[in-house]
Amino acid sequence: MIDIAWPRSGVSVTRPRVSTVLAAIAILMVVGVFHVWLRMEVTRCEYEVSTLEKNIRAEEYEFKTLEVALGKLTNPRQLQRVATSRLGLHEPQANQVVTVK
C-alpha cells in the first residue's frame, strides 16, 4: 500500500513497500497463467468438438450408404434377378408347391 504522511508543510507520498509490489506482480502472474491455461483449454475443446462433428458426418454418410444398400438388397426385383442369375433358381412348377395349413 502507499503510505501517506501529513507533515505540517503539506502532503508527501512515500514509495510503496517491496512486499506490496511483489504481491501485485505475483497476482498478475497468476492471472496471466490462468488466462493462458483457460485459452488453451478452450482451444482444445474446440478441436475436440470439431473432430467429433467430423466423425458424426462420416457416420451419417455411412448410415445413408448402408440404407441405400439395404434398399437395393431387399428389393423384390433385385432378389429375383440375383436368385436366377447367380444362384440358378427358377420359378417353381405347380406340382412343386405345397400348401401348409
TACOR-V638736 format. One record per run of one state. SS is the DSSP state (helix for helix, strand for strand, loop for the rest). FROM is the first residue (numbers start at 0). LEN is the number of residues. If there is no record, write none. Layout:
BEGIN
ss: (SS & SS)
from: (FROM & FROM)
len: (LEN & LEN)
END
This chain:
BEGIN
ss: (loop & strand & loop & strand & loop & helix & loop & helix & loop & helix & loop)
from: (0 & 3 & 7 & 9 & 13 & 17 & 73 & 75 & 85 & 93 & 96)
len: (3 & 4 & 2 & 4 & 4 & 56 & 2 & 10 & 8 & 3 & 5)
END
